[in-house]
Amino acid sequence: MKKDFISILDINEQELEQLLSEAHQLKRQKKAGTTHLLLAGKTLAMIFEKSSTRTHISFEVGMNELGGHALFLNARDMQIRRGEEIRDTARAASRYVSAMMIRAYKHSTIEEYAKYATIPVINGLSDLEHPCQLLADIMTMQEHFGSVEGLNVTWVGDGNNVCNSLILSTVLTGLNVTVSTPKGYEPPEEIVAKARALGGNVTLVREPEIAVKDAEVIVTDTWVSMGDEGEKEERVRIFKDYSVDAPLMKLASPEARVLHCLPAHRGEEITDEVMEGGQSLVWDEAENRLHAQKALLVRLLKNKLPE
């Protein structure tokens, strides 16, 4: 039976632990110059409705380093633009490639691909979740803190797709997540309720100054996601007190570290001082997209990693 990765909860606690263990191993192997062509003969179709930097580069480089091939498909150039149904594209592509990674505006688009594809489907980003980003974020926290169980993580900003995946990840990791957003920009109630029902520890706090108290990790993201550009002026005004800056960092744990999935709008959700400062783990986080996704691809297409 094929396995998809559309939500962070498509894997269980043990699978996450094993996958990230393999990601750390792949990272060590890359730095040592050791390569294993684990996915030789495999092809990943990458379907992009949204523009991308890190998702595109990391998946394409990852497949190449594993001995496979990544095929870039701009949704604007595919027959879907001319009216072909997703189910027809999914069925045909399943006869050609080994897996599909899709970066879409709507989560339902990725779910429909998964429904009709006979190969693994990966969520490269949707309006609801960004699970591949969370693999990299958790991996980065493990590198810096060791075990992440009981780690205090505070999200500051928009309750968006990355925030949703962070909330749901509490079920698998034991992270204590506090979310601070302006009124009207909270994460969906059903996401918070789902995490809590499954044992996740999630707290919603309006004021960022209170939310970051005792935080060991502070996470933020752009205030204006792709598709929200028409709201930029209003959002910048509403979110102006939710910037991760030096004064806010001083209210957190002295050892607190900062994550940002990028792209960053410096001077808005994060200041240049914090982004470039000693508490930033942003560049390790960006690099770890590559290693975590390589481990994911191996898990989905090979199911094991050599010693």
Secondary structure by P-SEA (a helix, b strand, c coil): ccccccccccccaaaaaaaaaaaaaaaaaaaacccccccccbbbbbbbcccccaaaaaaaaaaaaacbbbbbbccccccccccccaaaaaaaaaacccbbbbbcccaaaaaaaaaccccbbbccccccccaaaaaaaaaaaaacccccccbbbbbcccccaaaaaaaaaccccccbbbbbbcccccccaaaaaaaaaabbbbbbbcccccccccccbbbbccccccccccaaaaaaaaaccccccaaaaaaccccbbbbbccccccccccccccccccccaaaaaaaaaaaaaaaaaaaaccccccc
